[in-house]
Structure formats: structure tokens, C-alpha cells
Amino acid sequence: MAELTLRITGRELPGSACGEYRHIHVGTQRGKDPDQLVPADAAEAVFEIPVETVTASDGTADFRGPYVQGRRGERFVYLTWGELPPGGSFAMFRRAKLFLADLPEQALSGGAVETGLGLTDGAGMPLCAAVRPPRIMWRLTGADSSPRSFP
């Protein structure tokens, strides 16, 4: 087992109001619950997600942890979008799937990877559905954990 940290820097957030939605926030999904919530009008949203990499009985890589979703061979993490009115509770209305199979192979031995990601889709709404390369590109981080620029 190896420990891996995913660092996601979300940019170009859609704003706190889009379409019929108000008080929009984005965060990660831990189990069934939202976590690390950031208002969707922030300049950027930075999420760090711990993941364990393991070797399955057939010798293939697999992933575990409280943020990991999906079946073996199809694991992913969610970015979740929802309304969070003052004094209210989070009501999810869309999610984006980031697939762990898209991580660099070198990351499977542990360490950290990072990506920069625009969080607004072509219609000006929160990014949702499957997010695959080339829209998302993961990079291994160096010994320092300083932020990097992304296209």
C-alpha cells in the first residue's frame, strides 16, 4: 500500500448563481457527504484528496480511501456542486467525475500529483460528468509542494 495525495486547483469557477441555482458551492465528496466546500465565486478552489494505492490480487493497481468511488477498475473521485444557502444545508445538483485510471503510472508508488482544471463548462454552468484527458492532465509534484501553473 502507498499513500498518494491528489491536489486539484480549480480555476474559472462559474459564480455563486448559474441558471436556476443560487448560493453555489463546490467541494469534494467523502463517502456520500460533501467536504472541503468552497463558494463558486472564489478566485480558485484547492482540494487535497488522500488516496491509498494498493495492488489487487490479480496484480493490477487499485485505489482505496474515503473519497474513492466506483467499482474496481473504474475508480474515481467526485467534485460535487450544490446550493448552500445561509443557515441551510448543502443540496447537490451536479457532480464531476475525475478518473483515477488517468493518473500517471509513476504515481501508483505514492507521493503527490496535481492538476489545474477550469470548473465552468462551455455553457457557463458548473463542470460536470466525466472529466477525462485532455481536459484534465495530472502531473507528479516535485519534492517541494509549491503550486505549478497549468494551461
Order of alpha helices (4+ residues) and beta strands (2+ residues): beta-beta-beta-beta-beta-beta-beta-beta-beta-beta-beta-beta
